[in-house]
């Protein structure tokens, strides 16, 4: 079929008509915008009222400030009536307090005038006073002293106690920081005579710098060293007795280990002070003294130790004396 020029014109006209009558599938028209959303016509009235109230408040504030500056704080100087103060309940409380005092006075008078219905025939000035509690009597450890049969002990009870149970006082402190308190150590001469003698000499000469604490195990013990002289009895074969003290009965027991005897010959004496009763040490360590006063001060030292025994602060003995009473 031959395409003539007329047929071509008719097809082109139909194509143009379809293009004019075509409708888009997607709505590409712009949205309708309300002018009120941008101009805030509905809120203009509220804004105007707020602005007016604020200006009014500012004007009143300026007027009051001007009055204060002009009158130097004495505003409303033409006032004729005083300002009414709030009622206080102080007078009521004072009256109640006075009433209670009067009632107490009346009760005191009645108590002073009372008399007992039962006559006990006792003169209060002759009533027995409570007796002071005497310390436990010192018992001589005859079982341990049998080996010292040739030794002449003093017959006086006080002198015998000074020989067998001497007491020393040690004042402890954290070096250059604060004092920790004072402890009283009762020494047992029959347990280790040479060691007790060294402690007595140390405290009598007040050479506390020879005493040094090297390790501390919390809830266990505090380890210390004592520098010995060349003529010390501890440097010689040490005499000791393990039966003098029970480690499981007391806290604060001073003891020495037989394994450290080899170091004693080098001028150092190792000892330990327990923080609690340690019954497992019976038969293993020699107890030669115990803390009888100041256990709280001894307990306060535990915070300066670590698990491996290293001291976090240096603990020293600032003063040491012998109790001669």
C-alpha positions in Angstrom: 0.0 0.0 0.0 1.4 3.3 -1.1 1.5 6.1 1.6 0.2 9.2 -0.1 0.8 12.7 1.1 -2.8 13.1 2.2 -2.7 9.9 4.3 0.4 11.2 6.0 -1.3 14.5 6.9 -4.3 12.7 8.4 -2.1 10.4 10.5 -0.1 13.5 11.8 -3.3 15.3 12.7 -4.6 12.3 14.7 -1.2 12.1 16.5 -1.4 15.7 17.5 -5.0 15.3 18.7 -3.9 12.4 21.0 -1.1 14.4 22.4 -3.5 17.3 23.2 -6.0 15.0 24.9 -3.3 12.9 26.9 -3.7 12.9 30.7 -0.7 12.4 33.1 -0.8 9.4 35.5 1.3 11.2 38.2 -0.2 14.2 40.0 2.4 16.9 39.4 0.3 19.8 40.5 1.8 21.9 43.4 0.0 21.7 46.9 -2.3 24.4 48.0 -0.6 26.5 50.7 -2.7 28.3 53.3 -1.5 31.8 54.0 -2.7 31.7 57.6 -0.1 29.1 58.4 2.7 31.5 57.6 1.2 34.8 58.6 -0.2 33.5 62.0 -3.4 35.6 61.6 -5.1 33.6 64.3 -2.2 34.3 66.8 -1.8 38.0 66.1 -4.4 38.9 68.7 -2.7 36.9 71.5 0.7 38.3 70.6 -0.6 41.8 70.8 -2.2 41.2 74.2 1.0 39.7 75.5 3.0 42.6 74.3 0.6 45.1 75.9 0.7 43.3 79.3 4.4 43.1 79.3 4.8 46.8 78.5 2.3 47.6 81.3 4.2 45.5 83.8 7.5 47.1 82.8 6.0 50.5 83.2 4.8 49.7 86.7 8.2 48.3 87.6 9.9 51.5 86.4 7.4 53.6 88.4 8.2 51.6 91.6 11.9 51.8 91.0 11.7 55.6 90.6 9.8 55.9 93.9 12.4 53.8 95.7 15.2 55.9 94.4 13.4 59.2 95.2 12.3 58.2 98.7 15.5 56.0 99.5 13.4 53.0 100.1 10.7 54.6 102.3 7.8 54.1 99.9 4.3 55.2 100.7 5.5 57.8 103.2 2.0 59.1 103.8 0.8 55.8 105.3 -1.0 56.4 108.6 -1.7 52.9 109.8 1.0 50.3 110.7 1.3 47.1 108.8 -0.3 44.2 110.6 2.2 41.6 111.6 1.6 37.9 111.6 0.6 36.5 115.0 3.4 34.7 116.9 2.9 31.7 119.0 5.9 32.6 121.2 3.8 33.9 124.1 1.8 30.7 124.2 4.9 28.6 124.3 6.4 30.7 127.1 3.2 30.3 129.2 3.3 26.5 128.6 7.0 26.4 129.6 6.3 28.4 132.8 3.4 26.0 133.6 5.7 22.9 133.2 8.4 24.5 135.4 5.8 25.2 138.2 4.6 21.6 138.0 8.1 20.3 138.3 8.8 22.4 141.3 5.6 21.1 143.0 6.6 17.5 142.2 10.1 18.2 143.6 8.7 19.5 146.9 6.5 16.4 147.3 9.5 14.1 146.7 11.6 16.0 149.3 8.8 15.7 151.9 8.2 12.0 151.3 9.1 9.5 154.1 9.6 5.7 153.8 6.9 3.6 155.4 9.4 0.8 156.1 12.2 1.7 158.6 15.3 -0.2 157.7 17.4 1.1 160.6 20.3 1.7 158.3 22.5 4.7 158.4 23.3 5.7 154.8 26.8 6.9 155.9 27.6 3.4 157.1 26.6 1.5 154.0 29.2 -0.8 152.7 31.0 0.6 149.6 31.6 -1.9 146.7 35.0 -3.4 147.0 37.5 -2.7 144.2 38.2 -5.7 142.0 41.6 -6.9 142.7 43.8 -8.2 139.9 44.2 -12.0 139.6 46.9 -13.3 141.9 50.1 -14.2 140.1 50.8 -17.9 140.1 54.4 -19.1 139.9 54.8 -21.6 137.0 56.5 -24.3 139.1 56.3 -26.8 136.3 58.5 -24.7 134.0 60.8 -23.5 136.8 61.8 -27.0 137.9 64.8 -26.9 135.6 66.0 -23.8 137.5 66.2 -25.6 140.9 69.5 -23.9 141.8 68.1 -20.5 141.1 67.1 -18.4 144.2 63.9 -16.6 143.5 62.8 -13.6 145.6 60.2 -14.5 148.3 58.4 -11.2 148.0 55.4 -11.5 145.7 55.9 -8.1 144.0 59.6 -8.7 143.4 58.9 -12.2 142.0 56.3 -10.8 139.6 58.8 -8.2 138.4 61.3 -10.9 137.7 59.0 -13.4 136.0 56.4 -11.0 134.5 58.1 -7.7 133.6 56.0 -5.3 131.7 57.1 -2.8 129.0 55.2 0.0 127.3 55.6 0.7 123.5 54.2 3.9 121.9 53.4 3.2 118.2 53.0 5.8 115.5 52.9 6.1 111.7 56.2 7.8 111.0 55.8 11.6 110.6 52.0 11.3 110.2 50.1 10.4 113.4 50.3 8.4 116.7 48.6 5.0 116.9 48.5 4.6 120.6 50.3 2.8 123.4 50.4 -0.9 124.1 51.5 -2.7 127.3 53.4 -6.0 126.8 53.8 -8.4 129.6 56.9 -10.6 129.1 57.2 -14.2 130.3 60.8 -14.7 131.5 60.6 -18.5 131.8 59.6 -18.7 128.1 62.9 -17.2 126.7 65.1 -15.5 129.3 67.6 -14.1 126.8 64.9 -12.5 124.6 63.1 -11.0 127.6 66.3 -9.5 128.9 67.0 -7.9 125.5 63.5 -6.2 125.5 64.1 -5.0 129.1 67.5 -3.5 128.1 66.0 -1.9 125.0 63.2 -0.2 126.9 65.3 0.8 129.9 67.9 2.4 127.7 65.1 3.8 125.5 66.8 2.8 122.3 63.6 2.4 120.4 65.4 3.0 117.0 66.7 -0.6 117.3 63.2 -1.9 117.0 61.8 -2.0 113.5 58.7 -3.5 111.9 59.3 -5.0 108.5 56.2 -6.9 107.4 52.5 -6.9 108.2 49.9 -9.5 107.3 46.3 -8.3 108.1 44.3 -10.6 110.4 47.5 -12.6 111.1 50.5 -10.8 112.7 53.0 -8.0 112.6 56.6 -8.9 112.1 59.5 -6.9 113.5 63.2 -7.1 114.0 65.5 -6.1 116.9 69.2 -5.3 116.4 71.3 -7.1 118.8 74.7 -6.3 120.3 77.7 -8.5 120.0 77.4 -9.5 123.7 73.7 -10.4 123.4 72.5 -13.6 125.0 70.3 -14.2 122.0 73.4 -14.7 119.7 74.4 -17.7 121.8 72.4 -20.9 121.8 69.0 -19.8 122.7 67.1 -21.2 125.8 63.4 -21.4 125.4 60.2 -23.2 126.5 57.1 -23.5 124.4 54.8 -24.3 127.3 54.7 -20.8 128.7 51.9 -19.3 126.5 48.9 -20.8 124.7 48.6 -19.1 121.3 45.0 -20.1 120.9 43.9 -18.4 124.2 45.1 -14.8 123.7 45.5 -12.2 120.9 48.6 -10.0 120.8 51.1 -12.7 121.6 54.8 -11.9 120.9 56.5 -15.0 119.5 59.6 -16.1 117.8 60.2 -18.8 115.2 62.9 -21.4 115.7 63.6 -21.3 111.9 64.9 -17.8 112.3 67.5 -18.7 114.9 70.2 -18.7 112.2 69.6 -15.0 111.6 70.0 -14.1 115.3 73.7 -14.8 115.0 73.9 -12.0 112.4 72.7 -9.4 114.8 69.0 -9.5 114.0 66.2 -11.0 116.1 62.9 -11.7 114.4 59.6 -11.7 116.3 55.9 -11.4 115.5 52.8 -9.9 117.3 49.6 -11.7 116.5 46.3 -9.9 115.8 44.1 -12.8 117.0 44.4 -16.1 118.8 46.3 -18.6 116.6 46.1 -22.1 118.1 47.9 -23.7 115.2 51.1 -22.1 116.4 51.3 -24.1 119.6 54.4 -26.2 119.5 55.7 -24.3 116.4 56.6 -20.9 117.8 57.8 -19.8 121.2 55.5 -17.2 122.9 57.5 -15.0 125.2 55.0 -12.1 125.9 51.5 -10.8 125.2 49.7 -7.5 124.9 47.6 -6.9 128.0 46.6 -3.3 127.3 46.1 -1.4 124.0 44.7 -4.2 121.8 42.6 -1.6 120.0 45.7 0.3 119.1 47.3 -2.9 117.9 44.2 -3.7 115.8 44.4 -0.3 114.1 47.7 -1.2 112.5 46.1 -3.8 110.3 45.0 -1.3 107.7 48.7 -0.5 106.9 49.4 -4.1 105.6 48.9 -6.0 102.4 48.3 -9.6 101.4 52.0 -10.1 100.6 53.1 -8.5 103.9 54.3 -5.2 102.5 53.8 -2.1 104.7 52.0 0.8 103.1 53.2 3.2 105.8 56.2 3.0 108.0 55.3 1.9 111.6 57.8 2.9 114.3 58.1 2.8 118.1 58.4 6.5 119.2 59.0 5.6 122.9 59.5 2.6 125.0 59.7 2.3 128.8 59.8 -0.4 131.5 57.0 -0.6 134.1 58.7 -0.9 137.5 55.5 -1.1 139.5 
